[in-house]
């Protein structure tokens, strides 16, 4: 199935800001993180179609997966 992946902030150092990705039918955000070889420690917020999710949430055809790194500030 095909999904859209959006990467934010420092995660854009690995890939484009937004791109389509072919994933297995039983994919989860964790599957995508591994498929893209992104370090787990660099993923802090996971959103599917604008809603907060966990690494083991199921993905569906045409979902939009947004990944955010930890955010610091002062």
WORAMO-V16336 format. One record per residue. RES is the residue in one letter. PSI is psi in whole degrees, 0 to 359 (NA if undefined). Layout:
BEGIN
res=[RES,RES]
psi=[PSI,PSI]
END
This chain:
BEGIN
res=[X,X,X,X,X,X,X,X,X,X,X,X,X,X,X,X,X,X,X,X,X,X,X,X,X,X,X,X,X,X,X,X,X,X,X,X,X,X,X,X,X,X,X,X,X,X,X,X,X,X,X,X,X,X,X,X,X,X,X,X,X,X,X,X,X,X,X,X,X,X,X,X,X,X]
psi=[160,134,169,133,132,128,141,155,233,343,342,349,340,321,180,167,318,136,159,148,134,125,160,158,334,24,152,169,325,321,316,316,316,318,324,358,40,137,129,322,343,359,117,323,132,127,136,119,40,7,136,136,175,170,336,11,142,144,151,162,134,8,155,116,120,131,131,142,171,144,132,163,181,NA]
END
